[in-house]
Amino acid sequence: MPAPLNPDQIAAAREALVALDPALAQAHARTPAFEWRWRPGGYEGLFRMIVDQQVSVAAAAAIWKRVVDGLGGEITPRSVLARDHEQLRAFGLSGQKAKYGHEIAQAHVDGRIDFDRLERLSDEEAIARLVAIKGVGRWTAETFLMFCEGRQDVFPGGDIALQEAIRWADGAALRPTEKQAWARAEIWRPHRSVAAHLLWGWYGAVKRGEVVLEEHPA
């Protein structure tokens, strides 16, 4: 599995992005150096991304700990399939997330997706395999490839925070749609994953009140 970019590589990619697109200058100037959001991959990584969705960071961590403890520390397709939905729900999962955990595990066992060889597929091929599994949407697939596989040119256009940060960068009145965000990100190839990290960092800093959003010149 490829390693995520190191800080020097991220810094170089940020400079390249601003050269490609001066609209990112404010985000770049206001966002400190950051590291890649690296997470474990494979079945465990995707299952955890599903578990973490739509709950707070603290709640997600607590639920995941119960899942890990309940499964004896072995988070594999077979260990999950060995428990029925009610057993998984007893670990704190919703019925839907328990079902999706099974769906992803079964897809691996059936050979519809092979987490050990997913990295050999192109980004679009990997996304197509992932979204074919019930419970895995495109945003989940894209962020999995970025965070859990270290892929460097993925952009989750459906992410609301990224859409809003694009609106700020462009001084636009309306937030772009998912398709518009993907189209907007084309200029950032082959550094779209770094662009996403940069825009997330900028968005978070503005929302936390750490930096002031400058008005876009008329």
Summary of the structure (lengths in Angstrom):
residues: 218
radius of gyration: 18.6
end to end distance: 45.8
largest distance: 60.7
contacts: 642
relative contact order: 0.15
helix: 61%
strand: 0%
